Amino acid sequence: DAILVTDRVLGGADTWATSTTIAGALRNLDYDLIITGRQAIDGDTAQVGPEIAEHMDCPQITYAIEAKVENDEVLVKRETGEGYEVLAAKMPCVITVTKPSFSPRYPTIKSKMAANRATINTLTAADIPVDAERIGLKGSPTKVKKSFTPPQKQGGVVVKEDSPEAS
């Protein structure tokens, strides 16, 4: 099943308002595991998944590259600066995933045709049990003051002398 959360009122939301909206949409669902991406390409902050966990009062594991469910726990292989670690969390929980080292499976023609016939339920801001003051641009404690493309860096100068000392 799929649910699309969409409403013009939700536009302009920062990570806090976005996670508040998603957590509100999830509250009335029966779930064991919430899986999010690590970060979006626009804000690039990696905050929405952990913030959803905070709103839902759920344990969380970030930077997952593999996960498997065993009984009422999820076992997660997690990427760290020094390598990898395996962590376990009781479900329900939230995990954020990074790009795995393996290639994804691509859908078959049959599954693509089935997807064309699928019904996607839609929720608007009015359907989400969250105070309207806490979502969208209005509920965002951070605001983008200015957005710009940084200037292109100029090429460096190549110094070619007879010796390293002269250079």
C-alpha positions as CSV (number, residue, x, y, z in Angstrom):
1,D,0.0,0.0,0.0
2,A,1.1,3.6,-0.5
3,I,-0.1,6.9,1.0
4,L,0.7,10.2,-0.6
5,V,0.8,13.1,1.9
6,T,0.2,16.3,-0.2
7,D,-1.2,19.7,0.4
8,R,-0.1,23.2,-0.6
9,V,-0.2,24.1,3.1
10,L,2.7,21.8,3.6
11,G,5.0,23.7,1.2
12,G,8.1,25.5,2.4
13,A,8.5,23.2,5.4
14,D,11.9,22.7,7.0
15,T,13.0,19.4,8.4
16,W,11.2,19.8,11.7
17,A,7.8,20.6,10.1
18,T,8.3,17.9,7.5
19,S,9.0,15.3,10.2
20,T,6.1,16.5,12.2
21,T,3.8,16.0,9.2
22,I,5.1,12.5,8.4
23,A,4.9,11.4,12.1
24,G,1.3,12.8,12.2
25,A,0.4,10.8,9.1
26,L,2.0,7.6,10.6
27,R,0.3,7.9,14.0
28,N,-2.9,6.1,12.8
29,L,-1.1,3.4,10.9
30,D,-0.2,-0.1,12.2
31,Y,3.6,-0.4,11.6
32,D,6.6,-2.2,12.9
33,L,9.4,-0.6,11.0
34,I,9.7,2.9,9.5
35,I,12.5,3.1,6.8
36,T,13.6,6.4,5.5
37,G,16.4,7.5,3.2
38,R,19.4,9.0,4.9
39,Q,19.0,12.5,3.5
40,A,17.3,14.5,0.7
41,I,19.3,16.1,-2.0
42,D,17.8,19.6,-1.5
43,G,18.5,20.3,2.2
44,D,21.1,17.5,2.6
45,T,20.8,17.6,6.4
46,A,20.0,13.9,7.3
47,Q,17.5,15.1,10.0
48,V,14.0,14.0,8.9
49,G,14.4,10.3,9.7
50,P,15.8,10.9,13.2
51,E,13.2,13.6,13.9
52,I,10.4,11.2,12.9
53,A,11.8,8.7,15.5
54,E,11.8,11.5,18.1
55,H,8.2,12.5,17.3
56,M,7.1,8.8,17.4
57,D,9.1,8.1,20.6
58,C,10.8,5.2,18.7
59,P,14.3,3.9,18.8
60,Q,16.4,4.7,15.7
61,I,19.4,3.4,13.8
62,T,21.0,5.6,11.2
63,Y,23.3,5.0,8.2
64,A,22.0,1.4,7.7
65,I,23.4,-0.5,4.7
66,E,21.7,-3.8,5.5
67,A,18.8,-4.8,7.7
68,K,17.0,-8.0,8.6
69,V,14.1,-8.7,11.0
70,E,14.3,-11.4,13.6
71,N,11.3,-11.9,15.8
72,D,10.5,-8.5,17.4
73,E,13.9,-6.9,16.5
74,V,15.6,-5.5,13.5
75,L,19.3,-6.2,13.1
76,V,21.1,-3.4,11.2
77,K,24.6,-3.3,9.7
78,R,25.6,0.3,10.0
79,E,28.3,2.3,8.3
80,T,30.7,4.2,10.7
81,G,33.8,6.3,10.2
82,E,35.9,3.3,11.2
83,G,34.1,0.6,9.3
84,Y,30.8,-1.2,10.2
85,E,28.9,-2.2,13.3
86,V,25.8,-4.4,13.8
87,L,23.1,-3.0,16.1
88,A,19.7,-4.3,17.2
89,A,16.6,-2.4,18.0
90,K,13.2,-3.5,19.3
91,M,10.4,-2.8,16.9
92,P,8.6,-0.5,16.3
93,C,11.7,1.6,15.3
94,V,13.0,3.9,12.6
95,I,16.0,3.2,10.4
96,T,17.6,5.5,7.9
97,V,19.4,3.8,5.0
98,T,22.3,4.8,2.8
99,K,23.1,3.6,-0.7
100,P,23.9,-0.1,-0.4
101,S,27.0,-1.6,-2.1
102,F,24.7,-3.9,-4.2
103,S,22.6,-2.9,-7.2
104,P,18.9,-2.5,-6.7
105,R,16.4,-4.9,-8.3
106,Y,14.5,-3.3,-11.1
107,P,10.8,-3.9,-11.6
108,T,9.5,-6.4,-14.1
109,I,7.0,-5.4,-16.8
110,K,4.4,-7.3,-14.9
111,S,5.1,-5.4,-11.7
112,K,5.1,-2.1,-13.6
113,M,1.7,-2.8,-15.1
114,A,0.4,-3.7,-11.6
115,A,1.7,-0.4,-10.3
116,N,-0.2,1.5,-13.0
117,R,-3.4,-0.1,-11.6
118,A,-2.5,0.5,-7.9
119,T,-4.6,2.9,-5.8
120,I,-2.6,5.4,-3.8
121,N,-4.5,6.9,-0.9
122,T,-4.0,10.6,-0.4
123,L,-3.8,12.5,2.9
124,T,-4.1,16.3,3.2
125,A,-3.1,18.5,6.1
126,A,-6.7,18.3,7.3
127,D,-6.4,14.5,7.6
128,I,-3.3,14.6,9.8
129,P,-3.8,14.9,13.5
130,V,-1.3,17.7,14.0
131,D,-1.8,21.3,14.9
132,A,-1.8,23.4,11.7
133,E,0.7,25.8,13.4
134,R,3.3,23.1,13.5
135,I,3.4,22.1,9.8
136,G,4.4,23.7,6.5
137,L,6.2,27.0,6.3
138,K,4.2,28.3,9.3
139,G,5.5,25.5,11.6
140,S,9.1,25.8,10.4
141,P,11.5,27.2,13.0
142,T,14.1,27.7,10.3
143,K,13.7,29.8,7.2
144,V,15.9,30.0,4.1
145,K,16.9,33.7,3.9
146,K,18.9,33.4,0.6
147,S,19.8,30.6,-1.8
148,F,22.6,31.0,-4.4
149,T,25.0,29.2,-6.5
150,P,28.6,29.6,-5.1
151,P,31.1,31.2,-7.5
152,Q,33.2,28.9,-9.6
153,K,36.6,28.3,-8.3
154,Q,39.4,29.7,-10.6
155,G,42.2,27.4,-11.7
156,G,45.4,27.3,-9.7
157,V,48.8,28.4,-10.9
158,V,51.3,25.6,-11.8
159,V,54.8,26.4,-10.7
160,K,57.5,24.7,-12.7
161,E,61.0,25.5,-11.6
162,D,64.1,23.4,-11.9
163,S,64.0,22.1,-8.3
164,P,61.5,21.8,-5.5
165,E,63.5,24.4,-3.5
166,A,63.2,26.9,-6.3
167,S,59.5,26.2,-6.6
